[in-house]
Amino acid sequence: MAKTLYERLGGADGIRKLVSDAVDEHLNNPVVKTRFENAKDIEHAKKMSVEFFTVGSGGPGSYSGKDMLTAHKGMNISEQEYMAVMDDIMAAMRTNGIGETEQKDVLAILYSLKGDIIRV
């Protein structure tokens, strides 16, 4: 039986590390740095991201956060910011030794959400 994306990302520990590293990338990225520095509760955002990645990749549990449209509504996120975040996530996956197939799978999932994030 084929492994789920969740398993291929390293399960709970792998996803927590991936999210933590991606947020570190965001905090060092001049395009989106201030959005993350000014986040009301970055730890809550990390928790929601871990849940989102876990459930979205076939892992256990449930996602208790807002849907993507509701979470991003009113933020007026630009195409440039969206791509910067995507690049940061890709960099975090490379840092964590995540394979190319898994990177493409994650990229496809994230790209499918673009319409619920950009300029909403």
WOZIJO-V641096 format. One record per residue. RES is the residue in one small letter. PSI is psi as a letter, one per 20 degrees, with the letter a starting at -180 (999 if undefined). OMEGA is omega in degrees with one decimal (* if undefined). Layout:
res	psi	omega
RES	PSI	OMEGA
RES	PSI	OMEGA
//
This chain:
res	psi	omega
m	p	-178.3
a	q	177.5
k	q	175.3
t	r	174.9
l	h	177.0
y	g	179.5
e	g	-178.9
r	h	175.9
l	i	177.1
g	j	178.5
g	b	-175.6
a	g	-178.5
d	g	179.8
g	g	-179.1
i	g	176.4
r	g	179.4
k	g	178.5
l	g	179.6
v	g	179.5
s	g	179.8
d	h	178.3
a	g	178.4
v	g	175.4
d	g	177.1
e	g	179.8
h	g	-178.1
l	i	177.2
n	j	-177.2
n	o	-176.0
p	h	-178.7
v	h	-175.3
v	i	-175.0
k	g	-175.3
t	h	177.0
r	h	-177.3
f	h	176.2
e	h	-176.9
n	j	178.5
a	p	-178.2
k	h	-176.8
d	n	-175.9
i	h	178.9
e	h	175.9
h	g	178.5
a	g	177.3
k	g	-179.8
k	g	-180.0
m	h	178.4
s	g	177.2
v	g	177.8
e	g	-178.0
f	g	179.4
f	h	-178.5
t	g	-177.4
v	g	-178.0
g	i	-179.8
s	j	176.2
g	j	-179.9
g	r	-177.3
p	r	174.7
g	a	179.6
s	r	179.0
y	p	-176.4
s	j	-177.4
g	a	177.7
k	q	172.5
d	r	-172.9
m	h	-179.4
l	g	179.2
t	g	-178.0
a	h	-174.6
h	i	-178.1
k	p	178.3
g	i	-179.3
m	i	179.3
n	l	-179.9
i	p	-178.6
s	r	175.5
e	g	179.7
q	g	178.5
e	g	178.9
y	g	-179.9
m	h	177.9
a	g	178.6
v	g	178.0
m	g	178.9
d	g	179.1
d	g	179.4
i	g	177.8
m	g	178.5
a	g	178.9
a	h	177.9
m	g	177.8
r	g	178.1
t	h	-177.3
n	j	175.7
g	k	179.2
i	p	-174.9
g	r	-177.6
e	h	179.2
t	g	179.3
e	h	176.8
q	g	179.1
k	h	178.6
d	g	179.0
v	g	179.4
l	g	179.6
a	g	179.0
i	g	-178.0
l	h	-179.9
y	h	179.7
s	i	-178.6
l	i	-173.9
k	g	-176.9
g	h	178.5
d	j	-174.7
i	g	-173.9
i	p	172.8
r	k	178.1
v	999	*
//
